[in-house]
Amino acid sequence: MPMFPRLIVPDPDQASAFYQEFLGAEEVFRAPPLDDGRPSVIDHRIEGTTLRVSPAVKEWGWLAPSDIGGSPVLIELEADDPDAVGERMSAGGAEVIVPIENRPYGKRSGRIRDPFGHLWILTGELR
């Protein structure tokens, strides 16, 4: 049964541009715009995985992290070079929450908050 994570953001076009530039996402689908001009969903592919972004619409219960005081969800991204991914995301305005380091559980990982308030665990093999 397929699952497609959908991140709710204030501006889907801005989020889509960020994920394309800094995570290498490829936009594969864009739904027609809502009445306010924002697309209702933009689908992306990141190395075989689907990631969707949609606008915050309070009437529908679609709330962005900024609407609820932060994100209660962690998105884990396994990368060949988590340091490089973290550096790219930081260059694009993401905030390092936990530095990427070798961890005692046998992975190299850290946590990043993207400019839209979503929390990412960036992980990879030890160096």
C-alpha positions as CSV (number, residue, x, y, z in Angstrom):
1,M,0.0,0.0,0.0
2,P,1.8,3.2,-1.1
3,M,2.1,6.1,1.2
4,F,2.8,9.7,0.1
5,P,3.9,12.2,2.8
6,R,2.5,15.6,2.2
7,L,4.1,18.6,3.9
8,I,1.8,21.6,4.6
9,V,3.5,24.9,4.0
10,P,2.4,28.6,3.6
11,D,3.8,28.8,0.1
12,P,4.0,25.6,-2.0
13,D,5.9,27.3,-4.8
14,Q,8.6,28.5,-2.5
15,A,8.8,25.1,-0.7
16,S,8.9,23.3,-4.1
17,A,11.8,25.5,-5.3
18,F,13.7,24.8,-2.0
19,Y,13.3,21.0,-2.2
20,Q,14.3,21.0,-5.8
21,E,17.4,23.2,-5.3
22,F,18.6,21.8,-2.0
23,L,17.4,18.1,-2.0
24,G,17.5,17.4,-5.7
25,A,13.7,16.9,-5.9
26,E,12.1,16.7,-9.3
27,E,8.6,18.2,-9.7
28,V,6.5,15.6,-11.4
29,F,2.9,16.9,-10.9
30,R,1.3,20.3,-10.2
31,A,-2.4,20.5,-9.5
32,P,-4.5,23.4,-10.7
33,P,-4.4,26.4,-8.4
34,L,-6.9,27.1,-5.6
35,D,-8.9,30.3,-5.7
36,D,-6.0,32.2,-4.1
37,G,-3.6,31.1,-6.8
38,R,-1.6,28.5,-4.8
39,P,-1.4,25.0,-6.2
40,S,-3.4,22.5,-4.1
41,V,-0.5,20.0,-4.4
42,I,2.9,19.7,-6.0
43,D,4.3,16.2,-6.3
44,H,8.1,15.6,-6.3
45,R,10.3,12.6,-6.7
46,I,13.5,12.3,-4.6
47,E,15.4,9.1,-5.5
48,G,12.3,7.0,-6.1
49,T,10.3,8.5,-3.2
50,T,7.3,10.8,-3.5
51,L,7.1,14.0,-1.5
52,R,4.1,16.3,-1.8
53,V,3.7,19.9,-0.7
54,S,0.4,21.6,-0.2
55,P,-0.7,25.0,1.0
56,A,-1.9,25.7,4.5
57,V,-5.8,26.0,4.4
58,K,-7.2,26.4,7.9
59,E,-10.7,25.6,6.8
60,W,-9.6,22.2,5.7
61,G,-7.5,21.5,8.8
62,W,-4.3,21.8,6.7
63,L,-2.0,23.6,9.1
64,A,1.7,24.5,8.6
65,P,4.2,24.1,11.4
66,S,4.0,27.9,11.9
67,D,0.3,27.6,12.6
68,I,0.7,25.1,15.4
69,G,4.0,26.3,17.0
70,G,6.3,23.8,15.3
71,S,6.3,20.4,13.5
72,P,5.4,17.3,15.5
73,V,6.8,15.1,12.7
74,L,10.3,14.1,11.8
75,I,11.2,13.3,8.2
76,E,14.2,11.0,7.9
77,L,16.3,11.3,4.8
78,E,19.1,8.8,4.3
79,A,21.9,10.2,2.1
80,D,25.3,9.1,0.9
81,D,26.6,12.4,2.3
82,P,24.3,13.8,5.0
83,D,26.9,16.6,5.7
84,A,26.6,17.9,2.1
85,V,22.8,17.8,2.2
86,G,22.8,19.6,5.5
87,E,25.2,22.3,4.2
88,R,23.0,22.8,1.1
89,M,19.8,23.1,3.1
90,S,21.5,25.5,5.6
91,A,22.7,27.6,2.6
92,G,19.0,27.8,1.6
93,G,17.8,29.1,5.0
94,A,17.4,25.9,7.0
95,E,18.4,25.8,10.6
96,V,20.7,23.2,12.2
97,I,19.0,21.9,15.3
98,V,21.4,19.0,16.1
99,P,24.7,19.0,14.2
100,I,25.5,16.1,11.9
101,E,28.0,13.9,13.7
102,N,28.9,10.2,14.1
103,R,26.4,8.8,16.6
104,P,27.0,5.9,19.1
105,Y,24.2,3.9,17.4
106,G,26.3,3.5,14.3
107,K,25.0,6.2,12.0
108,R,26.1,9.7,11.1
109,S,23.1,12.0,11.6
110,G,21.7,15.4,12.7
111,R,18.6,17.4,12.5
112,I,17.6,20.4,10.4
113,R,14.6,22.6,10.4
114,D,13.7,23.7,6.9
115,P,12.6,27.3,6.2
116,F,8.9,26.1,6.3
117,G,9.3,24.6,9.9
118,H,9.5,20.9,8.9
119,L,12.1,18.9,10.8
120,W,14.5,16.6,9.0
121,I,16.8,13.9,10.3
122,L,19.7,13.7,7.8
123,T,21.5,10.3,8.2
124,G,24.1,8.2,6.5
125,E,27.0,5.9,7.1
126,L,29.7,6.8,9.6
127,R,32.8,8.6,8.4
